[in-house]
Amino acid sequence: MKKMDQEGYVIMKQLVSDVQGAPYPNVIENELYKIWYEHAQQVAIQCLEYIDKTFPNQKDEDSLPKF
């Protein structure tokens, strides 16, 4: 696997932030949205864990929480 550069790191962090900010399924009455929401939240958590493991020094610079 190639190493991620700083631009990729910033894009991934923004994507996770956007996904985690999606409206809760009870706000939108749509079964497909509920399925997507659950899947997207699980992937977002995996992504944050990857960022935490792969970029341990970035947490201090960007105030990322520890997972």
PyMOL commands that set and color helices and strands:
alter all, ss='L'
color gray80, all
select helices_A, chain A and resi 6-20+31-54+58-62
alter helices_A, ss='H'
color red, helices_A
deselect
rebuild
show_as cartoon
